[in-house]
Amino acid sequence: MEAINKSFFLFLASRPSLDRLAKRWGSKFGADKIVGGETFEHAVPLIQNLNSQGLRVTVDHLGEFVSSETEAKERTQECIDTIRMISAHQLNSQMSLKVTSLGLDISRDLVWENMIEIMEEAVKHDVFVTIDMEDSTRTEATLNLYKDLKKKYDNIGTVIQSYLYRSDQDLDDLNEVNPNLRLVKGAYKEAAKVAFPAKSDVDHNLKQLIKKHLLNGNFTAIASHDDAIINFTKEFVKEHDIPKDQFEFQMLYGMRSQSQLDLLAEGYTVRVYLPYGNDWYGYFMRRLAERPANIAFAFNGIFKK
Ligand SMILES: Cc1cc2nc3c(=O)[nH]c(=O)nc-3n(C[C@H](O)[C@H](O)[C@H](O)COP(=O)(O)OP(=O)(O)OC[C@H]3O[C@@H](n4cnc5c(N)ncnc54)[C@H](O)[C@@H]3O)c2cc1C
């Protein structure tokens, strides 16, 4: 049943016609419970509120897959504006972005040029940037781009997904640039030829990646709502004396809010991923796919610990 739901929502996530409809409806169906408003101005009080509780943030201007250079340039400018606003409002926030929105599928030169513009602004304002990881057809290009950017800039990270068979090798290949990585299970619909079909393998691989990356001495963001992963990390860092500034926990805005505060109270660094913008459809559908119980709060606004 769970598999059917997952495939169904991931199928819906990839429908451009539904995406267009969703934009017309606005934030109906409770998307506003997990999305921080349509503009950065709407997101600012939410970020300030999270910061006042001690939670750090990474904001993501929603949007993926542009098909023209003009759109990619517009998205680049939006990222630059976001960095400027983080700085102007003195927010404790990083920025996450998707390189398909900056022209990854159009040309390497275009996405490189756009990333350089963004990174120059990020350096100027001391804002850390994370390149989110998209579906497996973009993994290679995204990691190559990341590796080259990391040789030029320190304040940049990316994401490794434990559902991909290739991820262990990717971790080894990236190690020469001391990558700053967010480790996740993975949110896209992937075929068994590239990704572990069994959840137990995905979970096991995430633990292996967490161990390896922490022992390599690199900064690790453990991005999961799963207590088994969180508890595993807590024990591992204790056992291996991993300093608290070498890792942090990350969760999505609106998910397990009480657990975020509990981790904070235990002395861990916690960062909340806060998406904003009107392009919320794909993000929202992937969250429903991950956990059909999320449908409950999509319709009722009910949140559980
Ligand atoms: C900060 C952040 C950034 C991310 N960035 C990316 C990215 O760049 N690319 C990408 O592919 N994916 C990304 N993801 C999504 C990620 O890959 C997973 O799809 C997602 O986090 C679901 O996996 P999980 O480990 O949280 O828990 P799951 O494996 O979905 O669930 C395991 C268990 O955790 C508990 N649980 C899970 N969710 C909830 C909830 N909402 N409330 C209560 N209990 C819950 C339940 O007990 C559940 O059985 C990101 C996730 C986070 C948190």
The ligand as an SDF file (V2000), in Angstrom:
LIG
                    3D

 53 58  0  0  0  0  0  0  0  0999 V2000
   16.6790   19.1850    5.5210 C   0  0  0  0  0  0  0  0  0  0  0  0
   16.3840   18.1950    4.4520 C   0  0  0  0  0  0  0  0  0  0  0  0
   16.8790   18.3940    3.1830 C   0  0  0  0  0  0  0  0  0  0  0  0
   16.6510   17.4520    2.1650 C   0  0  0  0  0  0  0  0  0  0  0  0
   17.2290   17.6110    0.9390 N   0  0  0  0  0  0  0  0  0  0  0  0
   17.0630   16.6640    0.0000 C   0  0  0  0  0  0  0  0  0  0  0  0
   17.7320   16.7350   -1.2680 C   0  0  0  0  0  0  0  0  0  0  0  0
   18.4830   17.6750   -1.5630 O   0  0  0  0  0  0  0  0  0  0  0  0
   17.5170   15.7360   -2.1620 N   0  0  0  0  0  0  0  0  0  0  0  0
   16.7150   14.6540   -1.8850 C   0  0  0  0  0  0  0  0  0  0  0  0
   16.5760   13.7680   -2.7290 O   0  0  0  0  0  0  0  0  0  0  0  0
   16.0770   14.5680   -0.6940 N   0  0  0  0  0  0  0  0  0  0  0  0
   16.2180   15.5340    0.2380 C   0  0  0  0  0  0  0  0  0  0  0  0
   15.5570   15.4160    1.4310 N   0  0  0  0  0  0  0  0  0  0  0  0
   14.5000   14.3820    1.6020 C   0  0  0  0  0  0  0  0  0  0  0  0
   15.0770   13.0520    2.0430 C   0  0  0  0  0  0  0  0  0  0  0  0
   15.7900   12.4730    0.9870 O   0  0  0  0  0  0  0  0  0  0  0  0
   13.9520   12.0850    2.4570 C   0  0  0  0  0  0  0  0  0  0  0  0
   13.1320   11.8480    1.3490 O   0  0  0  0  0  0  0  0  0  0  0  0
   13.0900   12.5770    3.6010 C   0  0  0  0  0  0  0  0  0  0  0  0
   13.8280   13.2330    4.5760 O   0  0  0  0  0  0  0  0  0  0  0  0
   12.3350   11.3910    4.2240 C   0  0  0  0  0  0  0  0  0  0  0  0
   13.2340   10.4940    4.8500 O   0  0  0  0  0  0  0  0  0  0  0  0
   13.4630   10.4910    6.4360 P   0  0  0  0  0  0  0  0  0  0  0  0
   14.8500   10.0210    6.6740 O   0  0  0  0  0  0  0  0  0  0  0  0
   13.1580   11.8580    6.9720 O   0  0  0  0  0  0  0  0  0  0  0  0
   12.4100    9.5200    7.0330 O   0  0  0  0  0  0  0  0  0  0  0  0
   11.5600    8.3100    6.3590 P   0  0  0  0  0  0  0  0  0  0  0  0
   12.4660    7.2140    5.9160 O   0  0  0  0  0  0  0  0  0  0  0  0
   10.6050    8.9010    5.3660 O   0  0  0  0  0  0  0  0  0  0  0  0
   10.7320    7.8540    7.6120 O   0  0  0  0  0  0  0  0  0  0  0  0
   11.3110    7.0450    8.6330 C   0  0  0  0  0  0  0  0  0  0  0  0
   10.5200    7.2080    9.9030 C   0  0  0  0  0  0  0  0  0  0  0  0
   10.7310    8.5330   10.4300 O   0  0  0  0  0  0  0  0  0  0  0  0
    9.5230    9.0160   11.0110 C   0  0  0  0  0  0  0  0  0  0  0  0
    9.0660   10.2090   10.2810 N   0  0  0  0  0  0  0  0  0  0  0  0
    9.3850   10.5580    9.0360 C   0  0  0  0  0  0  0  0  0  0  0  0
    8.7980   11.7220    8.6970 N   0  0  0  0  0  0  0  0  0  0  0  0
    8.0740   12.0940    9.7720 C   0  0  0  0  0  0  0  0  0  0  0  0
    7.2280   13.1900   10.0540 C   0  0  0  0  0  0  0  0  0  0  0  0
    7.0100   14.1560    9.1750 N   0  0  0  0  0  0  0  0  0  0  0  0
    6.6350   13.2440   11.2650 N   0  0  0  0  0  0  0  0  0  0  0  0
    6.8240   12.2700   12.1780 C   0  0  0  0  0  0  0  0  0  0  0  0
    7.6250   11.2140   11.9600 N   0  0  0  0  0  0  0  0  0  0  0  0
    8.2330   11.1190   10.7760 C   0  0  0  0  0  0  0  0  0  0  0  0
    8.5180    7.8880   10.9310 C   0  0  0  0  0  0  0  0  0  0  0  0
    8.6230    7.1220   12.1050 O   0  0  0  0  0  0  0  0  0  0  0  0
    9.0200    7.0890    9.7530 C   0  0  0  0  0  0  0  0  0  0  0  0
    8.6040    5.7620    9.7750 O   0  0  0  0  0  0  0  0  0  0  0  0
   15.8340   16.3200    2.4590 C   0  0  0  0  0  0  0  0  0  0  0  0
   15.3470   16.1200    3.7490 C   0  0  0  0  0  0  0  0  0  0  0  0
   15.6170   17.0100    4.7470 C   0  0  0  0  0  0  0  0  0  0  0  0
   15.0980   16.7430    6.1160 C   0  0  0  0  0  0  0  0  0  0  0  0
  1  2  1  0
  2  3  1  0
  2 52  2  0
  3  4  2  0
  4  5  1  0
  4 50  1  0
  5  6  2  0
  6  7  1  0
  6 13  1  0
  7  8  2  0
  7  9  1  0
  9 10  1  0
 10 11  2  0
 10 12  1  0
 12 13  2  0
 13 14  1  0
 14 15  1  0
 14 50  1  0
 15 16  1  0
 16 17  1  0
 16 18  1  0
 18 19  1  0
 18 20  1  0
 20 21  1  0
 20 22  1  0
 22 23  1  0
 23 24  1  0
 24 25  2  0
 24 26  1  0
 24 27  1  0
 27 28  1  0
 28 29  2  0
 28 30  1  0
 28 31  1  0
 31 32  1  0
 32 33  1  0
 33 34  1  0
 33 48  1  0
 34 35  1  0
 35 36  1  0
 35 46  1  0
 36 37  1  0
 36 45  1  0
 37 38  2  0
 38 39  1  0
 39 40  1  0
 39 45  2  0
 40 41  1  0
 40 42  2  0
 42 43  1  0
 43 44  2  0
 44 45  1  0
 46 47  1  0
 46 48  1  0
 48 49  1  0
 50 51  2  0
 51 52  1  0
 52 53  1  0
M  END
$$$$
